[in-house]
Amino acid sequence: MGMVINQYDVFLINLDPTIGYEIKKTRPCLVISPDEMNTFIKTIIIAPMTTKSRKYPTRVSVDFDNKEGWIVLDQLRTIDRQRLIKKLGKISGSEIAAVKAVLKEMLVD
């Protein structure tokens, strides 16, 4: 299997091919799926990250790799792990808390 993939890790991921308004290109993405899924299932759930966005209820601001950006939670995708290129790091505890709050608002409450 190789790569260890943990929830809230940031990986460089190739999102192409895409259709319509889906976020494109190879870019940093946040792993949303829980560790059990990342260990045993061949697909993972990710949220793309972008530097080109504005404040929006489903987007969490993030400071990653010395760049101001956004985690785009309205574009959650399930991808095959073959799309992963390399691990780039992790987001901070406060950013994780913000992601959890938005996901809960979006999908649970």
Secondary structure as GFF3:
##gff-version 3
##sequence-region A 1 109
A	DSSP	beta_strand	9	14	.	.	.	ID=ss1
A	DSSP	beta_strand	26	31	.	.	.	ID=ss2
A	DSSP	alpha_helix	35	40	.	.	.	ID=ss3
A	DSSP	beta_strand	43	50	.	.	.	ID=ss4
A	DSSP	beta_strand	59	64	.	.	.	ID=ss5
A	DSSP	beta_strand	67	72	.	.	.	ID=ss6
A	DSSP	three_ten_helix	73	75	.	.	.	ID=ss7
A	DSSP	beta_strand	77	80	.	.	.	ID=ss8
A	DSSP	three_ten_helix	81	83	.	.	.	ID=ss9
A	DSSP	beta_strand	84	90	.	.	.	ID=ss10
A	DSSP	alpha_helix	93	107	.	.	.	ID=ss11
###
